[in-house]
Amino acid sequence: MTSDLTLLTIREASTLIAERKLSPVELTKACIARTQALDATLITYVAFTPELALEAAEAAEVEIGTSGPRGPMHGIPVGLKDIYDTAGVATTAHSNLLKSRVPTEDAFTVTKLRESGAVITGKLGTFEFAIGGPSFDLFTPPARNPWDPARTTGGSSSGSGAAVAAGMVLGATGSDTGGSIRSPSSLCGLAGIKPTYGLLSRRGILPLSQSLDHAGPMCWTVEDAALMLQAMAGHDPLDPACADVAVPDFTEKLDETVKGKTIGVIRHFHETDHQAAPPVLAAIEQAIAVYTSLGCVIKAVTLPPLMDFAAVGLIIMSSEAFAIHEADQRATPELYGEIARDRISMGGLLTGADYVQALRRRQELCAAVAEAMIGVDVLLTAGSPFPAQPIDKVPKWLMYQKPSITMPFNVTGLPALALCAGYEPGTGLPVAIQLVGHPFAETTVFQLGHAYEQATQWRATRPALLAA
Amino acid sequence: MSETISTEAFQVLLDRAGISVKPEHMDEMRSAYMLLQAMRERVRKPRGYDAEPAHIFAPAGR
């Protein structure tokens, strides 16, 4: 186990806290110190609140000292993407449009995290309104990748990706409309899950596209993602899309054998539809070899073309986003950064028929994927087709030019986990795979992700920046 | 499908939507629009009158 408190996993820290061998206050102070040392380089936060974090950590310490921890998140420092409402603390979507917006209530998932005893350290940077970035024309610049600060974190949960990889927090919230948890998790070397649509409440999270938006956690390990998801989950009757389902113990299968599990590899997604970079392709083959060695059955799966999912997702996302922003786009377009403004405005050029045809195609794609998954426990493809790009060379219209490899699971609503699968030779940049499960089968997705992490050594490597 | 949209035709679409585009972004927006146009065609498949939209995703067990 590491002696650097900021590099503990949530599981490790919570075990030490429960044994009274680690103080939540000391852990929080270590994360604050790490943030103060690196945030000028990585620009992760839009609102860092160390005083509030220390207050929460002190309260946790007193409570744990008298009655024990509430659970594994008690006393654990976590950050929030700045689209999660926080009562009394500005929630801006990293946009000048909402720069002085201070909510009066917490988002439902923030309430759940506070109830778990998590220590909230502040609000993390995001692509503007979870769509526009990396942008250099907002009130603070975009977050940078701890593995190479000249590179993008991916987005849109950009500050979350950087903060967790840099040990500023042990976990962070993200949101995912087309890949915004899984892209930064992939490019920053994390485990991030977009759970099943409806598992987590969206209430109090600024929307981008209501029928594609998902909340979720981003952590260093798969086990940590399971622990943090546990704290965020629960039925919210005030979110009409939140499913009233029993929340299982997401860690219950972590130590079970995966022998006999069937993994469906969607080769055409990463080999032809959006051809992944060589180190990503190599990592996928290595992952398949690992799963084979663990006794899994590997099967080829063919889905409809990736571009079909991308087209459906982009039309729905653009239409819903424009509907949300229509009044502001017309009245005060100058308050948006260029990328968010232009991407959102494209939705205004679509018609009602375009939207409905995309919804009809969505229905067909959901049915096709459900059929292809019969007899398969999880699907496997790339988490991102490429490692992190230079931050000033991210194409503004990338999602239009190349089909997103994450969007299919927003369109279908299936749980999808991105996890680190190695590092690009030469650059040391993380590469990632993506595991996709059946609806509400997060436990199986975590089981297979955890088995892979335990069989590999990738979690032993942190960004070189942390040793400097 | 034509490979481009004229500035004038694109301006009509912008006007109808009530949005403005900076002149220096007009060409890239027109190019992006043509990629979006291809996606509009892609989601249109031969299907019957009764083909339902996915109004709300309803996973098994919900």
Interface residues (C-beta under 8 A of the other chain):
Chain A: T196 Y197 G198 S211 A241 A243 D244 V245 M307 D308 A310 A311 V312 L314 I315 S318 F322 E326 Q329 R330 P333 E338 D342 S345 M346 G348 L349 L350 D354 V356 Q357 A358 L359 R360 R361 R362 Q363 E364 C366 K396 W397 Y400 Q401 T412 G413 H438 P439 F440
Chain B: L13 L14 A17 G18 I19 S20 V21 K22 H25 E28 M29 S31 A32 Y33 L35 L36 A38 M39 R40 R42 V43 R44 K45 R47 A51 E52 P53 A54 H55 I56 F57 P59 A60 G61 R62
